[in-house]
């Protein structure tokens, strides 16, 4: 069935008024009529936030609910999975970020062959007109859609005139003369420039996950860790970082974290390991958020556990020093 699918991550279907619609088949007549926007929203950065803000303001004037239309997987991941860039936000992370910006509904469409082969006019008819009853649509100035990317902003304007909805575009959001984009944020994270990434995101770069049981090696060298399996093809950050953890009884909790495959122990799965300072307790199964606030070094392989332990001690001290300096 077109757009009928199961998500790889569970999220509440209704959180603080924001409703998740899992495919067109779950739309009801009561949901017809809205102000909408379409995009990947990877990172939900300042450019995305400007679009969402414009949408929310106009929706209030029109007395309409707001709807964000997103895709899973993202189109690049469907067409060229091996070349797709690492995501800034997995589905759950994107969902949690979107709920901050006055969005009433999120319509998530499964991006698969049936959707990829829809002509632009069919997408407009099935999704925007018959499905949602869109009356106002905001898109980025570089938005493309439909089979072969055949639809663009001008196409949408003409379709809107024909079908009775208004289409406006949001110009690129610039910071210091450069366009804010998910690509630039990935580049900043790859370079370890967390400050630049934070400025474009409007917040610290963050990963969410459930704390899982690991191999317990950290305990043997005096550094127990909270482990989060990342479930990603690739990650936008790698290395050792000073971090803050949210979601436990006391927050933020400060710590040092490693993101990568743990080459010293011949690891293969991407893992986020967080050693929390001055903390003990059973936190397995808890959903947490980890903010990356300062990069300490790249990941590297050590020849022995004593070398690894010595380096972790140094990393932990550097992270503590960073937090102490920031508190001054």
N, C-alpha and C positions, 0 to 999 in steps of 0.2 A: 504494500500500500504506500502511495506517495507520502513521504515525510513521516511515516510511522516508524518509530525506533525507540530503543531504550538507551538511556544515557550511561556512560561509563562511570559517572559520579552521581551520587544522590544529593539532591538539595531539597529543602522544603518547598512545596508547590506554592506556598503563600507565606511570605515573610514580611512583617510590618507593612501589609497592604500591597506588596508587589507580588503579582501572580505569574507563575510560569506556565506557559501554554506549550505543551510538547507536541508540536505539529499542527497542521491546518485542520486535521480531523477532530481536534479537541476544541475548535472554536464553536461558540454557541451564538444564536441570534442576539442574545443580550450583549455580546461583545462587539457587535457591529457598530462602527462609527468611532474614529479615534484620530489623534494626531500621532504620526509615526516617524521613525528614522530607521535606516538600514545600515548595517556595517559589521565588521569583525569586532570592533571595540577591544582589540587586544591591548591590554594594559590599562584601558579606561583612563588615558592620559589627559592633559589639559585641553588638547584639541577636541577630544571626545566630549569632555565635560562642557566645553563651549557649545557644542551641538546640542547636548542634552539640556543645557540651560535655556537655549533659544527655543527648543521644543516645548519645555515646560511653561515658559512665559506665554507662548502663543496658545497652548492648550487651555490655559486658564481663561484667556480672552474668549475662546470659542466654546468653553464649557465642555471640553472633551477629555477623556482619559488619554494618557500617553502610552505608546507601545514602542519598544525597541525590538527590531527584527535582527536576529543573529543566526549564525550557521554553525553546525557541528557535523563533521569536522570543518575547519576553515577551508575555503576554496583551494588555497595553495597546498594544503595537506591532502586534498583529494586528488588534484591533478598531478602533483609531483611530490609525493611524500618524502622521498629521500633528499630533495632539495629544499623542502620547506624550512624556513627559519625557526629557531626555537621560540616557543610561545612565551610571552611575558605572563600571561594568565591562562591557566586551565579553566574549564567550565565553571567549577565551583568558585574559583577566585574571581572570575569575571562577574558572576552572579552577585557575590558579596559586595563587589565594588559598585555595580550598577544600582544597588538598592539605596545608595546614598543620594541619588540625584533625581528624585521626584519622578521616577518611572513607575507607572501603575502596572504594566504588563510587559513581560518578555516573551516574544514568540520565537522559539528555537526551531529552525528547519533543518532536517537532516540533509546535508549536502552529499548527495549520491547521484548516480547516473540519471535518474528520473528528473531531478532538479537541475543538474548541469546541462541537460539537453532541452530545457524549456526555452523557447524563443522569448525575446524580450516582451512582446505583446501578450504572450500567454502568461508570463510571470505577473505582469501588471493586472491582467484580468483575474487570475486565480488567487493571487496572494493579496494584492492591494485593494481590488474592487470587490470581488465576491467574498473573499475571505475576511478581510478586516473592515471594509467600508471606510478606507482612509479618506479624510477630508483635508488634511494638511500633512505635507511630507517634507522633512529636512534631510538633505544628503550632503556629503562632502563634495567639494568641487571636482574631485577626481573619480567620483563613483562610476563604476561600470557594472552591468548586470546582463543576464540572459546568455543564451548560447553564443559562444564566440565573443563574449563581451559586447554584444551588439547594441545594448542599450546604454545611454549616457544621460547626462543632465538635460540636454535639449530634448531628447526623446521623451523623458519623463514629463517635461513641461507641456509638450504637445498632447501626451496621453492624459495628463491632468485636465487640460482644457476640454478634452473630449469626454472624459468620465466624471468631471465635476469635483476634482480636488486640486488644491493649490500646492505648487512645488517651489521650494526655495533652497538655495545652496548656502552652505557655510564656507566662507573663505578659509584657506589654510591658516591655522593658528601659529603665529610666529613668536619666537622668544630670542631676543638679541639678534634679530635680523634673519634667523633661520627657522624653517618650518619644524614644528614639533611633530614627531612621527614615531611610530613603534620601532621603525628601523633605527632611528637615531638613538632611541633609548637602549636598544639591544647593543649598539656600538659602545655606548657609554658603560654599560654593565660589563661588556667583554673587556673593556680597558680598565675596569676596576674603578671607574669614576662614578661612585655612587652619588656624589653631590649633584653632578649634572643630571643623572637619571632622576633623582628626587625633584629637581627643579622642573623637569618636563612632566613628571607624573603628578606633581602636587602633593606627594607623600613619599615615604620611604618605599623602596622596592620590597615586596612582601610575597611569601609563599605560605600556602595553607596546607594542612595535612593532619592525619591522625597518627598519634604516637604509637609505634609498633615495636614488637620485640626484635632486637637485633642479635648479633652473635655474642654479645656480652664481653667482647675483647677489651673495651674501654675500661671496664671495672678492674681488669687484671693489672692495669698500669695506673690506676688511681684516677681515671677520668671517665666516669660513667656518662653515657650519652642518651639523650632522647632522640630516637630515630624516626625519620619520616621518609618512606619510600615515595619517590617523586612521580613515578608513572608517566614519564616523559620520554619521547624519542631523543631529545637533547634539551639541555638547560641553558638559559641565558646567562647564568652565573656559575663559575667554578672557582674553587679555591677555599681559602680560610678567611673567615669574617668575624668581626665583632657584631653581635646580634642582640635583639630584644625579642622576647617571646611573650605573646598575649594569649589569653584564653584559660589560664589557670587561676587559682584563687587569689594569688597576688600577681599584679602586673604593673609595669613590665618586669619580667625577670631577665637579668643580663647574662650573657654567656658568650662563648666562642663556638663557632660552627665550621664544619667542613662540608662542602658540597662537591660531589664527584663520585668516582668509582672505587676509591680506596686502593690505589695500586700496590701499596705495601703488603696488603693481604690478598692480592690477586682478585679484587672485586670486579664485578661486571655490571651490576645494576646501579643506576644513579640513586644516590642516597644523600639525605641531609641529616647530619649528625650534630646535635647541639649539646655541648657540655654547659650546664647552668651553674653559675657561681653561687656558692653558699646555699645550696638547695638539696633537699632530699625528700623523697616521697614516691608513692606509686601513682604514676600518671599514664600508664598504658591505656590506650583506647581513647584518650582525650583528643578532641579537635583543637588545634592551636594555630596561631599565626606567628610567623617568624619574619621580623623586619631586619633587613641587612643595612647596617649603618656605617660600616667602615671595612675596607678590604685590607687584610694583613699580608697575605702572600698567595701565590699560585699553589695548586696541588702538586705534590711531587712524591716520588717513590723513595723509600729509605731501605737500606740494606738489612736493618735489624730492628727489633722492637725497642731496644734501649735507645737507638737513635731517634726512633719515632716518638718515644716518651719524652726525650729531651726537647724535641722540637715542639711537641704539644705544650709542654711547660712554658716554653718561650712564647708560643702563640697566645696562651692564656694570659700571661703577664702583659703582653702587648695590648690585648683587648682590655684588661683591667686598667692599664695606664691610659688608654684612649677614653674610657668612660670617666675616669678620675679627672682628666684634663677637661673634658667637655662639661663636667659639673661645676668647674670653677667659674 
